[in-house]
């Protein structure tokens, strides 16, 4: 009998029902930024873009989801939003659209910040380190009290001027050690290692598995993600860990998978979709019946075509948001996008992540009163009590070094886990690892 790790119906964790049809997998936790670069470098075999999800509709009226009117009044509070926007590499312009819609919603229904309306100041970095640094300096010159850094390729180019100026800086994800170690004015709304380390450990604990073998594409960027933090984390969890590196382009992994199947325990796969296709088909060829988890980039349309449904079913992946499902988080996000935006593509993970960051900043400042300055904002964020992260599918957050002691900037511990059905689509999302 195959074990899938997630125990369906477990009362101790939150689940949200998914609509498997026409959805693509939500993004993985923030620690996978390195593997995102890996996927770009190695190339993917499919047309599906990891991180995009299908739109799920809801019968709940938008007015009911948005809640009562509680308008902000008085002098505006300037909040910055830096995004690469639309560049030659990627189109992240949805972040600006969502940021503006989120600000309008927060001003209309959540009393803005300290009762004052949010004025969103935006800057497009276009994946250019020089422009990214200019954006940060522009924010400082315009006297913003905090900055949300969205999908920015040159994160440190944005972060360094803001950090040096003492401006509170919120990122929905980063894997950069310098940023994660900052205990002064950096706040990250995703667990940097959950998707690569926390996910398989959590699944192993749930299923009583005593060993996990990581099948990793043999390039430094991929191996380095695990070498940096996996051994200590597995040792602390009391679970044996082994890493098997396989060369890129290996079409037949049956020999390597035969060796893994002869042992025991679960398997975690880290690589792009073509790598994962070979790994999964290799595991199927040797009759592996154990627990399988992977990074979200494994599952694209190419994977769904090349790997039989009986092998896809039960694979577990991590996500930052329950995109493509009808649940309170996506109901709120979709209602905000429809009411306060115009033609926002709510299937893009960058959009809901931006909503989580902007609305999360406002939620962290709910108890702020009086003067609103970078110093008072910083103090309020660090003093916040744990609360639910808007748009996070039930995840909770608390900044100020309380969530992940080893990463003082992290405000979230754990993430979301989903299991795939036989079509390679998510079934439910559950909060885990918190």
N, C-alpha and C positions, 0 to 999 in steps of 0.2 A: 504493500500500500504506500502510495506517495504521500509525503508530508509537506505541507505548504507553509508551515510556520505560523501564519496568522490563524488564530482560533476563532472561527466564525461565531458570532453571537456572544463573544466575551463581554461581560457587563462592565469590566473595569476600564474599557477604552471606548472612545466615541467613534461611531461610524456614520457615514453619510451615503445614502443610496446613490448609485451612479446610473447614468444612461449610457450603456456601452456603445450604442450606434453612433457612428459618425463623430467620435471624439478621438483626439490624439492625446498622448500622454502629457500630463503636467510636468513642470520642470522639477528637476532634482534639487536637493538642498544646496545651500550656498557653497559648501566646500568643494563642489565639482567645477569651479571655474577653471581649474587646471585641465580637467578632462574635456571641457568645452573647447579649449585651445587645442587639445589633442585631436579631437574629432575634426576640427578645421584643418589641421596639419595632415592628417592621414586620409581624409576624404571619406565620404559616406556612400553607401551603396544604394540608398533609397531616395525617394522624392519627399518623404515626410520630414518636416523640420522638427527635431526634438524640442519640446518646450511649448509647442503650439497645442491647443486643445479645442475641441468643438464646442459650440455654444449650446448650452442647455436652457430650455425655457422653463418658466414657472407660472403656475396659475395664481400665485399670490400677488395681489395688486401692488404696484410700486409705492403708492401712498402709504400702504400698511407697512411695507418693508422699511421705508425711509424714516418712519416714526414721526412724532409730533414736531411742529415748527418751534425752533428755539433760535431766533435770529441774533447774530452778532451785531454790535453797534459800536460807534466811536471810531477812533483813529485806527487805521489798518496796521496789522503786524506783518512785516515782510518776511516771507519764507522763500528760500531759494530752491530751485530744482535744476540740476545739471544733468544733461543726457547727451549721448552722442547724436541723438536725433536721426536724421537721414544722412547716411554717408555712403561712400562707394562700397563699404564692406557690409553694412547691415542697415535696415530701416527700423529704428527704435522710436519713431516719431509718435507712436501711440502713448509713450510715456508723458509727453507734454499734454496731449489731449486728456488723458486720464488725470494727470495732476491738476489741471484746471477744473475738471468736473468734480474731483474730490474736494477741492477748496470751496467751490460753490455749495456743495452738499454740507460740508462742515460749517460753513457760515450760516446756512439756512436752518439746519437741524441740530447742530452740536455747539452752537454759540461760539464758533471760532476758537481763538486762543485767548484765555483770560477775559472772555466776553467780547473781544474785539475781532473784527473780520480779518481773515487771512488774505494778504495780497501776495500772490505767487509771482516771483521773479524768476524767469527762465533764461537758460543759456545753452546753446547748441554747440557741442564740442567736436562733432563730426569725426570721431575716432582719431583726432590729431592731438598729440601730447601738448604741443604749444598752445593750441586753442583751448584745451582742457584747463591748463594752468591759467590762461587768461580769463576763463569763465570763473574760476575760483576767486581770482583777484577782483573781478568785477563784482562778485557777490559781496566781498568785504567792503568795497567802495560804496556799494548801495545800502550799506548798513542793515543787511539781513540779520535776523536773530538766530537763524539755524538754516542749514542747507541739507536737502535730500540729494544724494548722489545716486542716480539711476544706473541704466546700462551704459557704463563708461569703460572703454577699453583701457585707458590710461588712468586707472583709479588713483594711483599715488600722485599723479600730476595734479589732480583735483584736491586730494586730501592734504598734501603737504602745506600749501598756503593757508588753507582753512584751519588746520591743526595749529600752525604757528601763530595764527591770529586769535586762537581760542574760540573759534566759532563751532557750536555744536553741529556735528556732521552725522547724518543718518544714512546708512546703506542697507538695501534689502538683502545684499549678500556680498561676501568677499572671502577669498582664501589667502589673502596677503598677510603673512605673519606680523609685519610691522603694524598694520591697522588693527588686527585682532588683539595684539598685546597692549594697545593704547588704553590706558585707564583714565585719560583726561577728558577728551571731548568727542570720542568716536563711539557710535552705537550701531550694531549690526543685527538685523532682524531675521537671521537664519543661522542655524548651527552649522559651522563650517565643515565638520567632518561627518555629519550624520549620514549623508548619502553614500559615502565610501567606507566608513568604518562602523558607525552606529547602527546602520540598517542591518547588516548581516549578524552583528552581535545581538541585537534585539530579537531577531528571528530565531537565532540559535537558543537564546534563553527561553523563548516561548515554547519551542519544540523540544527542549531538553537535549539539544545537539551539543556534543562535546568538542567538535572540531569544525573549522571552516577553512576551506582551501580557496584562495583567491586566484582566479585565472586572469592574468593581466597581460595586455599587449606590451611587448618588450621594447619600450622606449622610456627614456629617463623621466619624462613628464608624468607618465602613468605610474611607473614604479615608485617614484618619489612621493606621490600622494599617500601611498600606503606605508612606505618605509619610515616616513616621518612620525606617524602616530599610531599605526595599527598594532605593532607588537606590544606596546605598553597597555593599550586599551584592552586587547584580548587577554593579556596576562591578568589585568585587574578583574576581568569578568570571569576568569577561571576557564577559559576556552582556548584550546590549542589552535594555532594559526600557522598556515603554510602558504607561501606564495609561489605560484607556478607561472613563470614568464614565457610567453610564446611569441615568436617572431611575427611581425606584421606580414600579412599576405599569406599566412599558412592556411591553405584551403581545407586540408584534412587534418583535424586535431584528434582523430580517433586514438592514436597511440598515447597521447598525453591524457586524454579522458579515460582511457582504459586503466591507467595507473591510478587516477583519482577514484574511479568507481571501485577499484579493488580495496580501497580503504573504507573510511566511513565519514559521516558528517555532511555538512552543507557545502555548497559551492557559490561563490560570488564572482561575477564577471565584470571586468572593467576594460572597456575598449569601445571602438566605434561599431556601427551596425554590422559591417562585413566581418569584423573579428568575432562579434557575438554570434552571428549566423553559423560560423564554422564551429565555435565552441558548443553551441546548443545542439547542432546536428551531430557533433561528435559524442556528446553526452547521450543523445537519443540512440545512436548506433551501438553504444556499449550497454544500453539498458539501465542507465542511471535512474534511480527512483527517489533520490533524496531531495533535500531542500535546495532551491535555486533562487538567488537574488542577483540583481544587476543594477548598473547605472541606467538612467532613463534613456540615454542616447543609444542604448542597445536596441530599443524597440522603435523601428520606423516601418513605413509601408514595405520596404524591402525585406525586413525581418518577418513581417506578417505573411509575406508571400513565400519566402524561402524556408521557413520553419513550420512544420505541421502543428495544427492546433492543439493536439494532445501534449505537445512539448511546451507550448506557450502557456497553457492553462496552469495557473498556480504560481507562476514566476512573480516574485515580489520586487517592487521598486519604490524608491523614495520620491517625494515631491514637496514643494514649498507651499502649494495651494491646491485646493480640490477642484481644479478647473475642469469644465465639461460635465459637472454634476449639478443636480438641483438640490441645494442645501442652503441654510441661512447665509453662509458667507458669499456664495455666488449669487444668491438672490439679491443681497444688498449691493454687491458690485454691479450687477447687471442693471439694477434699478437706478443707481447713481449714474452709470454710463448713459442710460436711455433718457433720464430726466435732465441731466445737467451737461451732457455732451452732445456731439453730433456725429452720427455714423461711426461710433467707436467700435473697432473690431474686438469684441470681448473674448475672442478665442486665443488671443496672444498672451502668453504668460507674462511678458514684460508689462502689460497693462495692469493686471491684477497685482503684480509685485509692487508697482508704483503706488497703487491704491493702498496696499498694506503699509508702505513706508510713510506716505503722507498722513493717512488716517491713524497710523500707529504713533507718529510723532504727536498728533493732536491728542490722542488718548493718553499718552504719557504725561501730557501737560494739563490734564483736566483739573488738577488741584491748584494750578498756578493762579495767583491773584496779584494785583498791584502792577508794578512796573514790569514790562516785558523787554528784557535785554538778553544778549548772549549769556551773561552770567546768571541771571535768574532762570532762564530756560535750562541751562546746564544743571543748576542745583535741583530744579524740579524733576528733571529726567532721572537723575541719580537717586532721588528720594522716592520715586514712584513705587506704589505697591504692585504686586503681580496682578495682571488682568489679561483678558482675552485679546488676542491680536486681531484687529479688524481684517476680514478677508482670509484669515489663516486656517479656516476649517476646524476651529476648536483649539488651536495651539495657544499657549499663554506666553506672555513675555514680561520680563522685568529687567531693566537696565541697571547700570551702576556696579557691574562686576558680580552680580548675584547668580546669574544663570549658569555660566560656565567659568568657574574660578580660574582655570588655566588660560582663558581668553577673556580678559576683562571687558573688552568691547562688545562681546556677544550678549544679546538680550534674550535669546531663545535657546533652549536645550531640547534636542530631539527634532522630530519633524513628522511628516505624514508618510504612511505606508499604504500602498495599494497592491492588490493581487490582480493579475490579468485573467481574462476569460479565454476561451479557446479561439477567439478571434484576435487576441493580443491587445484587448482593450481593458481599461480599469473597471473594476467592479465596485469596490468601496474604498474609501480613504479612512485611515485610522490614525489618531494621534499616538505616537509611540516615542519612547526614549527620553521623555521629559523628566 
